[in-house]
């Protein structure tokens, strides 16, 4: 089954955003996205404290597709997939490609009842980005990971 439930700060986390030079929101409660990958149970976990920038949509297009909407949980999952290019398949870590990360995003867009127009706009943007920039490597950032770890250490559950 697929489930995507999440909890975010309702405003950007200022210190992290300043250090990373763009707006980030912090995930307040861990969640997972469960799906089938090549016929086998798989999942992606998003830990409490994870920093996300939402859908990476240029501000000029926010009237068409906001960085936040009913698709926010799927977008957060996509963020962490792009950062690590890894999922858990049949209980074991499994490396994926950027294209596979994008395909998992598309699965997630069906969970929160996103309209076909929103899903199509997001898919178009993601595919255009992949074709133009051709990302191949995980986009993990050391400073971001350190900020996430420090926040979790200072804010035990």
NORKA-V657691 format. One record per helix or strand of 2 or more residues. SS is the DSSP state (h for helix, s for strand). FROM is the first residue (numbers start at 0). LEN is the number of residues. If there is no record, write none. Layout:
# NORKA-V657691
ss->SS from->FROM len->LEN
ss->SS from->FROM len->LEN
This chain:
# NORKA-V657691
ss->h from->13 len->7
ss->s from->24 len->3
ss->s from->30 len->7
ss->s from->39 len->7
ss->s from->50 len->2
ss->h from->58 len->3
ss->h from->71 len->13
ss->s from->85 len->4
ss->s from->91 len->4
ss->h from->97 len->11
ss->h from->115 len->18
ss->h from->141 len->13
